[in-house]
Amino acid sequence: MTVIQGSLIVVALAIILGLSGYAITLWRKVFAQQRQQQASAAQRRDTLLEQVQHITKAAVAEQCQPAEAALRLVNLLRAIPNVNAEQLAQQLPHLHAMYAAISEQPILAERKALPKLERRRLDRELERQQTELGPAMLTEITEKLLDETQFAQWLQQ
């Protein structure tokens, strides 16, 4: 083996070691980023679950109308990662029925643009929906969403 061949082998080994070190550094960054993403997702899930609990408690304590609770709860439940929307609709039928009944109602500027008679008709329709679906919806969310432990177990099904 000549000096040139030996030098080339040493240079090749140095390059391989350098690239190996760089690859290890990149792998560490990827793993750190994955851990950060998992922690962030877990924190988001916990925040959403906490918000669901607060709105459920407010609805049960009659601090907000059933219609408002339905709008907020359905959207929060849909935002929870790994939750099947169809399964939610099956397990919380009254909540989703309330949501479906009122989700198309105009709000804010769109509502103000309506004639007064149309707004009154919409208000009567909302009251009717809350009277018909509200008690069953409140019972449903009390049973399935109010207890934190039961709620967490229910979500994992």
C-alpha positions, 0 to 999 in steps of 0.5 A: 500500500502506498502513501497515497492509498493510505492518505485516501483511506484516512481521508475517506474515514474522516469523511465517513466519520464526519458524515456519521456525526452529522447524521447523528446530529440530524437524527437527534434533532428529528427525535427532539422535534417529534417529542416536541410535537407530541407534547404540543399535541397532548397539551392541545388535547388537554386544553380542549378537554378542559374547555369541553368540561367548562362549557358542559358545567356552564350548560348544566348550571344554566349559565349558557343556553343549550344552543350556545353550548351545542355550538361550542361543544360540537366544534370543540369535540371535533377539534380533539385529535383522533376523535371520529365525528361520526362516532360522536354524532352517534354517541351524542345524538341530542347534542348533534341534533341541537347543533344541526338545528341551529348551526345554519342560523345567521349571526352578527351582521348577517342576522342584523340584515334580516327583516325584523319579522324574519329575526323573530321567526328565527328566535321562535324556532331557536326557542322551540329547538331549545325547548324540545332538545335542550333537556335531553341534550343536557342529560346527555352531556351530563352523563357523558361529558361532565365527569372528567374520568368517564369523559376521558375513557369515553373518548378512548373507545 
